[in-house]
Amino acid sequence: GTFPKMAAQNTNGAEVKDKVVLIGHVDVGKTSLFLRLKEGKFHEDAEKVVMKQRDALFTKIFDNGSQITLYDTAGMEKYQSTLPPTYFRQARAIIFVYAINDEESFTGLNNWLDNVAVVRDTIRVIVGNKTDLSNVSSNKCVDSSTAAQWASNNDIDSSMVFRVSAKSGDQVMEMFQQIADIVCPKSNRRKTTTPEQQNGDGCCNKK
């Protein structure tokens, strides 16, 4: 199939130094998280929205000047057993996403971890999505302590363990802001910013 663009450079041809990528099983809400950051709202058919827009990367500049350029798989994992190395190239952070109501998507993170074992010098983040379903009684739900233990076992800092809801928006922007603050140090931030999408001329893309 034809996938949206996911270049390792911005529209000015400069290297993207604040690149953050989403990975995880199908249907855990990666694209919904992407669109929540990009548009501030939830789409029931998020993947089709991204495919229609033909753009699976978005730069968000926060009020404090930190920023990230978020990359979405745009459904590639449905057709490929592994994601291409170019997807992870130059990534500053990798966000492992699972659905808290889907234990298989959580245990599958081990395979994704193996998939990115060769990627060095990146921040690892683990995100449990769909907290809006946390009140559903099921022995297949993944609790926060289980996720925290997995993170500890895999040398992921406890500050990079999150539980969010792309549907309600709960904790999503707070999570991305926290990641941006680490990916984009204060010394590299713009002095004045707007929350609109930029062409990579701020933060860690400063020359």
C-alpha positions in Angstrom: 0.0 0.0 0.0 0.9 3.7 -0.2 1.8 5.2 3.2 1.8 8.9 4.3 5.2 10.7 4.2 7.5 10.1 7.1 10.7 11.8 6.1 13.7 12.1 8.4 14.0 15.8 7.4 11.7 18.7 7.7 10.4 20.8 4.9 13.5 23.0 4.9 15.7 20.0 4.5 17.1 20.2 8.0 17.7 17.2 10.1 14.8 16.5 12.6 16.5 16.5 16.0 13.4 16.3 18.1 12.0 13.1 16.4 9.7 10.9 18.5 8.1 7.7 17.2 5.1 5.7 18.2 5.2 1.9 18.1 3.0 -1.0 19.3 0.4 -3.5 18.3 -2.4 -2.7 15.8 -5.5 -1.0 17.4 -3.9 0.2 20.6 -4.5 3.8 19.6 -1.2 5.1 18.3 -2.8 7.1 15.5 -5.5 8.4 17.9 -2.7 9.7 20.1 -1.0 11.3 17.1 -4.2 13.1 16.1 -4.9 14.1 19.6 -1.6 15.9 19.6 -2.1 17.3 16.1 -5.7 18.3 16.2 -6.7 18.2 19.8 -9.6 15.8 19.2 -10.5 12.2 18.9 -11.4 10.4 15.6 -13.3 7.1 15.6 -11.5 6.2 12.3 -8.1 7.8 13.0 -6.0 5.7 10.6 -8.2 6.7 7.6 -7.9 10.4 8.6 -4.1 10.2 8.6 -4.0 8.2 5.3 -6.3 10.8 3.7 -4.1 13.7 4.9 -1.0 11.7 3.7 1.1 13.2 6.5 2.1 11.0 9.4 4.4 13.4 11.1 3.6 16.6 13.1 5.7 19.1 15.0 4.2 20.5 18.2 5.7 23.5 20.0 4.6 23.9 23.6 4.2 27.2 25.4 7.5 26.8 27.2 9.4 26.5 23.9 10.0 22.7 24.0 8.9 20.7 21.0 8.6 17.3 19.4 8.1 16.0 15.9 5.9 13.0 16.3 5.9 10.2 13.8 3.0 7.7 13.4 3.2 4.3 11.8 0.0 5.0 9.8 -0.8 1.3 9.9 2.4 0.0 8.4 2.6 -2.7 11.2 -0.5 -4.3 9.6 1.4 -5.2 6.5 5.0 -5.6 7.7 6.3 -7.9 10.5 8.8 -5.2 11.5 9.0 -1.5 10.8 11.7 -0.2 8.4 14.9 1.1 10.0 14.2 4.5 8.5 11.3 4.9 10.8 13.5 4.8 13.9 16.5 6.7 12.3 17.5 9.8 14.4 14.7 9.2 16.9 15.3 10.9 20.2 12.5 9.0 21.9 10.4 5.8 21.2 6.9 5.5 22.7 5.8 1.9 23.3 2.0 2.0 23.3 -0.3 -0.7 24.6 -4.0 -0.8 25.4 -4.7 -1.3 29.1 -7.7 -3.5 28.3 -5.6 -5.8 26.0 -3.0 -7.9 27.8 -1.7 -9.3 24.5 -0.8 -5.8 23.3 1.2 -5.4 26.5 3.1 -8.7 26.4 3.8 -7.9 22.7 5.9 -4.9 23.8 8.7 -7.4 24.3 8.8 -8.1 20.6 8.8 -4.3 19.8 11.6 -3.9 22.3 13.6 -6.5 20.4 12.7 -4.7 17.2 14.4 -1.5 18.4 17.3 -3.1 20.2 19.8 -1.7 17.7 18.5 1.9 18.1 20.9 3.6 20.5 20.8 6.8 22.6 17.0 7.1 22.6 14.6 7.7 25.5 12.2 4.8 26.0 8.6 5.6 27.0 5.8 3.2 27.9 2.2 4.3 27.5 -1.0 2.5 28.5 -3.8 3.9 26.3 -7.6 3.6 26.7 -7.9 4.5 30.4 -11.4 5.5 29.6 -12.0 1.7 29.6 -10.2 1.1 33.0 -13.5 0.6 34.8 -14.3 -2.4 32.6 -14.1 -5.5 34.7 -11.7 -7.9 33.0 -8.8 -10.1 34.1 -7.1 -9.2 30.9 -6.6 -5.5 31.9 -3.1 -4.4 32.6 -2.7 -2.5 35.9 -0.3 0.3 36.5 2.0 -1.8 38.8 2.5 -4.4 36.1 3.5 -1.7 33.6 5.8 -0.1 36.1 7.6 -3.4 36.7 8.0 -4.0 33.0 9.5 -0.6 32.6 11.9 -1.2 35.5 12.9 -4.6 34.1 13.8 -2.9 30.8 15.6 0.1 32.2 12.9 2.6 31.4 12.8 5.5 33.8 9.7 5.6 36.1 9.0 9.2 34.9 8.5 7.8 31.4 5.6 5.5 32.4 2.2 6.9 31.5 -1.5 5.9 31.4 -3.6 8.0 29.1 -6.8 8.1 27.1 -6.6 9.3 23.5 -10.4 9.3 23.4 -11.0 11.6 26.3 -7.7 13.4 26.1 -6.9 12.6 29.7 -3.1 13.0 30.4 -2.2 13.0 26.7 -0.9 16.5 26.4 0.8 16.3 29.8 2.6 13.2 28.6 3.8 14.7 25.3 4.9 17.9 27.1 7.0 15.8 29.6 8.6 14.0 26.7 9.3 17.3 24.8 10.9 18.8 27.9 13.5 16.0 27.8 13.9 15.7 24.1 14.3 19.5 23.7 16.5 20.9 26.5 16.0 24.5 27.7 19.2 25.7 25.9 17.7 24.7 22.6 14.2 26.1 23.0 12.7 29.1 21.2 12.3 32.2 23.3 8.8 32.9 21.9 6.5 30.3 20.5 3.0 29.6 19.3 1.2 26.3 19.6 0.8 26.0 15.9 2.7 23.6 13.7 6.1 24.8 12.6 8.5 23.8 9.8 11.2 22.7 12.2 12.7 26.2 12.7 12.6 26.1 16.4 13.8 24.2 19.4 16.3 21.4 18.6 16.4 22.4 15.0 18.2 25.6 15.7 21.3 26.1 13.6 
